[in-house]
Amino acid sequence: MKIHFIAIGGSAMHNLALALYQKGYQITGSDDTIHDPSKSRLAAKGLLPQEFGWFEEKITSDLDAVILGMHAKEDNPELLKAQELGLKIYSYPEFLYEQSKHKTRVVIGGSHGKTTITSMILHVLNYHDREVDYMVGAQLEGFDTMVHLTEENEFIVLEGDEYLSSPIDRRPKFHLYKPNIALLSGIAWDHINVFPTYENYVEQFSLFIDSLVNGGIMVYNEEDNEVKRLVEESTNSIKKYPYNTPEYFIEDGVTYLSTPEGDLPLEVFGEHNLQNIAGAKWICQHMGIDEEDFYEAIASFSGASKRLEKIAESNSTVAFKDFAHSPSKVKATTEAVKNQYSDRKLLACLELHTYSSLNEEFLTEYKGALDAADTAVVFYSPHAVKIKRLKEISEEQIFEAFQRKDLIVYTKPEDFKAFLFNEDISNSALLLMSSGNYGGLDFDEVKTLI
């Protein structure tokens, strides 16, 4: 098949392109900019566009399909040409469903934790040499690409994102997969540019529950009140399996999970990750992995890329970076690090980077999110606020939102970096939370501080 990708450089899009290339498809693509790691990975397979931009001459009638990425706009010249020619146009979740409609589809959803839970499941399956198809949003040790598609594998494991499918398909991605087995980890309002009210956002998860096939299995976090309510109120003919935080304890900076086989030391920590393990265990059991085999494998899971990722450690100091940006995830991550390193000072730094986090109405959701930190720092770029065409945010609004009098706020990258590199972080835990890079911070340089 000949397939063209409009906006091939995206994280999921380039992984799908590589997966289809490995499957023997003829792949072409376009984008107006592509950064690493997508750029070098596409180049290695000869799939990197010769020049950046949109070129309608690439869209010809001999294409079998076009896959449209969220980065493209509705008036994209290549999209308009494809529509004019009457070509089949897929969003990538729609195409993944087409590739997997004869498989058992396992979909992991939730406002937070879905990437980690999907990664845990794939780690356990890989540990036991169980072959499955998959799509996950983070790079995972031992996996070449984060999309894998075959004809023969029975299962496909999909990270179920609630964001929109494409510029011309405004449905959330996870509505398109029609799961046989699903998981919901938690609900915390996000993506307010698309879901302007909390009620509208929650509704998407209700629709997801109802999208399970008849007789399907729903694994859900019963400690999240909204998840529990939605799943238990659903009249869909599905089987419901709740999970919660398993028993554990922390000793000498190591978290131990209490299991029937004894106390199991883990490489990950935090109550949210213990919940993630409990959910992943249920899913793996429904996929044929027994409890004992699950525990054996999960002990070596060290985390998904950018999810509470340890970047440096010495005898007295440790540094983590984390993708956390939503208020609930910032709070959970900050508390997890403080609990794990209770005898050390916690310096927690948060960059407000996403559309939601830079919205003045949404800011109040961050109240108390950094309370567990001994020193709390917030960085944001007024320039980023302008680019997103949002109302200006003052430092006073940041202080008011977080409700912490000793909060430190920076708006210039050089000022934040100067603070970080002059701070005494001996006997400390440093936590850098952002979906960005603090205006150009080199994380390799940060390692030299430890």
C-alpha positions in Angstrom: 0.0 0.0 0.0 1.1 3.6 -0.7 0.4 5.9 2.2 1.2 9.6 2.6 1.5 11.2 6.1 0.5 14.9 6.5 2.5 16.1 9.5 4.8 13.0 9.7 7.1 14.5 12.3 4.8 14.1 15.3 5.6 11.6 18.1 2.8 9.2 17.3 2.8 9.9 13.5 6.4 9.2 12.9 6.2 6.0 14.9 3.2 4.9 12.9 5.1 5.7 9.7 8.1 3.6 10.8 5.8 0.7 11.8 4.1 0.7 8.4 7.4 0.9 6.6 8.6 -2.1 8.6 5.4 -3.9 7.5 6.3 -3.3 3.8 4.2 -0.3 3.0 5.4 2.5 0.7 5.6 5.6 2.9 5.9 9.3 2.0 5.3 12.4 4.3 5.5 16.1 4.8 5.8 18.5 7.7 6.7 22.2 8.1 9.3 21.3 10.8 10.6 18.1 12.3 12.8 17.8 15.5 14.8 15.0 17.0 14.3 12.2 17.8 11.7 12.0 15.0 14.0 13.7 12.5 16.9 11.2 12.8 14.7 8.2 13.1 12.9 9.0 9.9 16.2 9.8 8.2 17.6 6.4 9.1 14.8 4.7 7.1 14.9 7.2 4.2 11.5 8.6 5.2 12.6 12.2 6.1 11.1 14.7 3.7 13.7 16.3 1.4 12.5 19.7 2.4 10.1 21.1 5.0 6.8 22.5 3.9 3.5 21.4 2.3 3.5 20.3 -1.3 0.2 19.5 -3.0 2.0 17.7 -5.8 2.8 14.9 -3.4 -0.9 14.1 -3.3 -1.7 11.9 -6.3 -4.5 9.6 -7.2 -2.4 6.4 -6.9 -2.2 6.9 -3.1 -4.1 4.2 -1.2 -4.6 6.5 1.9 -3.6 9.7 3.6 -3.0 9.8 7.3 -3.6 13.3 8.8 -1.8 14.5 11.9 -3.1 16.9 14.5 -0.3 19.4 13.7 -1.8 20.1 10.3 -4.5 22.8 9.8 -7.9 22.4 8.1 -6.7 24.6 5.2 -3.5 22.5 4.6 -2.8 22.4 0.9 -2.1 18.7 0.9 -5.3 18.0 2.8 -7.3 20.1 0.4 -5.8 18.2 -2.6 -6.5 14.9 -1.0 -10.1 15.9 -0.4 -10.4 17.2 -4.0 -9.2 13.8 -5.3 -11.5 11.9 -3.1 -8.7 10.0 -1.4 -9.4 8.0 1.8 -8.2 10.3 4.7 -7.6 8.7 8.1 -6.7 10.2 11.5 -4.0 8.0 13.1 -6.4 6.5 15.7 -8.9 5.7 13.0 -6.1 4.0 11.0 -5.0 2.1 14.0 -8.5 0.8 14.5 -8.6 -0.3 10.8 -5.3 -2.2 11.4 -6.7 -3.9 14.6 -10.4 -4.5 14.1 -9.9 -8.2 14.0 -7.7 -8.2 17.1 -8.4 -8.0 20.8 -8.0 -4.3 21.5 -6.7 -3.3 25.0 -7.1 0.5 25.6 -5.6 2.4 28.5 -7.3 5.7 29.3 -7.2 8.4 31.9 -6.1 12.0 32.4 -2.8 10.8 33.9 -1.0 7.5 34.2 -2.0 6.1 30.9 1.5 6.2 29.3 3.1 4.6 32.4 0.4 1.9 32.7 0.7 1.0 29.0 4.5 0.9 29.4 4.2 -1.4 32.4 2.0 -3.8 30.5 4.4 -3.9 27.5 7.4 -4.3 29.8 5.7 -7.4 31.5 4.7 -8.9 28.2 8.1 -8.3 26.7 9.8 -9.8 29.8 7.8 -13.0 29.2 8.3 -13.0 25.4 4.6 -12.4 24.7 4.3 -10.8 21.2 1.6 -8.1 20.9 0.9 -5.1 18.7 1.0 -1.8 20.5 1.0 2.0 20.4 2.4 4.0 23.4 3.3 7.7 23.7 6.8 7.3 25.3 10.0 5.7 24.4 10.5 2.4 26.3 13.7 0.6 27.0 14.0 -2.6 24.8 11.6 -1.3 22.1 12.7 0.2 18.8 9.5 2.0 17.8 6.5 2.9 19.9 4.1 1.6 17.4 4.2 -2.1 16.3 1.7 -3.6 13.9 1.6 -7.2 12.5 -1.0 -9.5 10.8 -0.6 -12.4 13.2 -0.6 -11.0 16.8 -3.8 -11.6 18.8 -3.7 -8.5 21.0 -3.0 -4.8 20.5 -2.3 -2.5 23.4 -3.2 1.1 22.8 -2.6 4.2 24.9 -6.0 6.0 24.8 -5.6 9.7 24.5 -8.7 11.9 25.1 -7.4 14.7 22.8 -8.9 15.3 19.3 -8.1 12.9 16.5 -7.3 15.3 13.7 -8.2 18.8 12.4 -11.2 17.4 10.5 -12.2 14.7 13.1 -13.0 16.4 16.4 -13.7 13.2 18.2 -11.3 12.2 21.1 -8.8 9.6 19.9 -9.9 7.0 22.5 -13.5 7.0 21.2 -12.4 5.4 17.9 -10.7 2.2 19.3 -13.8 0.2 20.5 -12.0 -1.7 23.2 -12.5 -5.3 24.2 -10.5 -4.6 27.4 -10.0 -1.1 28.8 -8.7 0.7 31.8 -9.5 4.1 33.4 -6.8 5.5 35.8 -8.3 8.8 36.8 -10.0 12.0 35.6 -8.7 15.5 36.2 -9.8 18.4 33.9 -7.3 19.1 31.1 -7.3 20.4 27.5 -9.5 23.3 28.3 -9.0 24.8 24.8 -11.0 21.8 23.5 -13.2 20.9 26.6 -14.0 24.4 28.1 -16.0 23.0 31.0 -15.2 20.2 33.5 -18.6 18.5 32.7 -17.8 18.5 29.0 -14.4 16.9 29.7 -15.9 14.2 32.0 -18.5 13.4 29.4 -15.7 12.1 27.0 -14.8 9.4 29.6 -18.4 8.4 29.9 -18.6 8.0 26.1 -15.3 6.0 26.3 -16.9 3.5 28.8 -19.9 3.1 26.5 -17.6 2.5 23.5 -16.5 -0.9 24.9 -17.7 -3.8 22.9 -20.6 -5.8 24.3 -19.3 -8.1 27.1 -16.0 -6.2 27.3 -13.9 -5.7 30.4 -13.4 -2.4 32.2 -10.6 -2.2 34.8 -10.9 1.0 36.8 -9.3 3.0 39.7 -12.0 3.0 42.4 -10.0 5.5 44.5 -10.8 8.2 41.8 -14.4 9.2 42.7 -15.3 10.4 39.2 -14.0 7.2 37.6 -15.8 5.1 40.1 -19.1 7.0 39.6 -18.9 6.8 35.8 -18.0 3.1 35.6 -20.5 2.0 38.2 -23.3 4.1 36.7 -22.7 2.8 33.2 -25.4 0.6 31.7 -23.1 -0.8 29.0 -23.0 -4.6 29.1 -19.5 -4.9 30.4 -17.6 -6.6 33.2 -16.2 -4.2 35.8 -13.0 -4.8 37.8 -12.0 -2.2 40.4 -8.4 -1.7 41.7 -6.8 0.5 44.4 -3.5 1.3 46.0 -1.8 -2.0 47.1 0.0 -2.4 50.4 3.6 -1.1 50.4 6.3 0.4 52.6 9.4 2.5 52.1 12.7 1.5 53.6 16.1 3.2 53.0 14.8 5.1 50.0 13.3 1.9 48.3 9.6 1.2 47.9 8.6 -2.4 48.6 5.3 -3.8 47.3 3.6 -6.4 49.6 2.8 -9.5 47.5 1.7 -13.1 48.3 5.3 -14.1 47.3 6.8 -11.6 49.9 8.0 -8.0 49.9 9.0 -6.9 46.4 11.5 -4.0 45.9 10.5 -1.7 43.1 12.4 0.7 40.8 9.5 3.1 40.7 7.8 4.8 43.6 4.8 7.0 44.6 1.2 6.1 45.4 0.2 7.0 41.8 2.7 4.4 40.5 1.5 1.8 43.0 -2.0 2.3 41.7 -0.6 2.1 38.1 0.9 -1.3 39.0 -2.4 -2.5 40.4 -4.2 -1.6 37.2 -1.5 -3.0 35.0 -1.7 -6.3 36.9 -5.4 -6.7 36.2 -4.9 -6.0 32.5 -2.0 -8.5 32.2 -4.1 -11.1 34.0 -6.8 -10.7 31.4 -4.1 -11.1 28.7 -3.0 -14.4 30.2 -0.1 -13.4 32.6 -0.6 -14.9 36.0 0.0 -12.9 39.2 3.3 -14.5 40.1 4.7 -13.9 36.6 3.5 -10.3 36.7 5.4 -9.5 40.0 8.6 -11.1 38.7 8.5 -8.9 35.6 7.3 -5.6 37.2 10.2 -5.6 39.7 12.6 -4.5 36.8 10.3 -1.8 35.4 12.2 1.5 35.7 9.7 3.8 34.2 8.6 5.3 30.9 10.8 8.1 29.3 10.2 11.5 30.9 7.8 10.0 33.5 9.5 10.6 36.9 12.8 9.8 35.2 15.9 9.8 37.3 18.6 11.8 35.5 21.4 11.9 38.1 22.2 10.7 41.6 25.0 11.0 44.1 25.3 9.8 47.7 23.4 12.8 49.0 21.4 14.2 46.0 19.1 12.9 43.3 17.5 14.7 40.3 14.3 13.7 38.4 12.6 15.2 35.4 8.9 14.5 34.9 6.3 15.3 32.2 3.9 16.4 34.9 1.9 19.6 34.0 -1.7 19.0 35.1 -2.4 20.1 38.7 -3.3 16.6 39.9 -0.1 15.1 38.4 2.1 17.9 39.8 0.6 17.3 43.3 1.0 13.5 43.1 4.6 13.7 41.7 5.7 16.2 44.3 4.3 14.2 47.1 5.7 11.0 45.8 9.3 12.4 45.7 9.0 13.9 49.2 7.7 10.7 50.6 10.4 8.7 49.0 13.2 11.0 50.2 11.6 12.3 53.4 15.1 13.0 55.0 16.1 15.3 52.2 15.1 18.9 51.1 12.8 18.8 48.1 13.4 21.5 45.5 10.4 21.3 43.1 10.4 23.3 39.8 7.4 23.5 37.6 7.2 25.1 34.1 3.7 26.2 33.1 3.9 25.4 29.4 0.6 24.0 28.1 -2.5 25.9 26.9 -4.4 24.8 30.0 -1.7 25.7 32.5 -1.2 29.2 31.0 -4.9 30.0 31.1 -5.8 32.5 33.8 -9.1 30.7 34.6 -7.5 27.3 34.9 -4.6 28.5 37.1 -6.7 28.3 40.2 -6.7 24.5 39.8 -3.0 24.5 41.0 -3.9 25.5 44.6 -1.7 23.4 46.9 -0.1 21.4 44.1 3.5 22.3 45.3 2.8 22.2 49.0 4.9 19.1 49.6 8.1 20.8 48.4 10.5 22.5 50.8 11.3 25.0 48.0 8.8 25.6 45.2 9.6 27.4 41.9 7.3 28.2 39.0 8.7 29.2 35.6 6.6 30.5 32.7 7.3 32.5 29.6 5.1 35.6 28.9 6.2 35.0 25.2 4.6 31.6 25.3 1.4 33.1 26.6 1.4 35.5 23.6 2.1 32.8 21.1 -0.9 30.8 22.5 -3.0 34.1 22.2 -4.0 33.9 25.8 -4.5 36.8 28.2 -1.4 38.0 29.9 -0.6 36.4 33.3 1.0 38.4 36.1 3.3 37.0 38.8 0.7 38.0 41.3 -1.8 35.7 39.6 0.7 32.8 40.0 1.1 33.5 43.7 -2.6 33.7 44.1 -3.2 30.5 42.2 -0.7 28.3 44.1 -1.6 29.8 47.5 2.0 29.6 48.7 3.6 32.7 50.2 7.2 31.6 49.7 6.8 30.6 46.1 9.6 31.6 43.7 8.5 32.8 40.3 10.7 33.3 37.2 9.7 34.5 33.7 13.2 34.6 32.1 15.1 31.4 31.2 18.4 32.9 32.2 17.1 33.9 35.6 15.7 30.5 36.3 19.0 28.8 35.2 21.1 31.2 37.3 18.9 30.3 40.4 19.2 26.6 39.7 23.0 26.6 39.2 23.6 28.8 42.3 21.3 26.9 44.7 22.9 24.6 47.2 21.3 21.2 46.5 23.4 19.0 48.7 21.2 16.5 50.6 18.3 17.3 48.3 15.9 15.9 45.8 15.6 18.1 42.7 12.3 17.7 40.7 12.0 19.3 37.3 8.4 19.1 36.0 7.5 20.3 32.5 6.3 19.2 29.1 8.8 21.8 27.8 12.5 22.7 28.7 12.3 25.9 30.7 13.1 28.1 27.7 16.2 26.1 26.6 17.5 24.3 29.8 20.1 21.6 28.9 19.3 18.6 31.2 22.7 17.1 30.6 24.2 20.3 32.1 21.9 19.9 35.1 23.5 16.5 35.7 26.8 18.3 36.5 25.1 19.8 39.6 24.6 16.5 41.3 
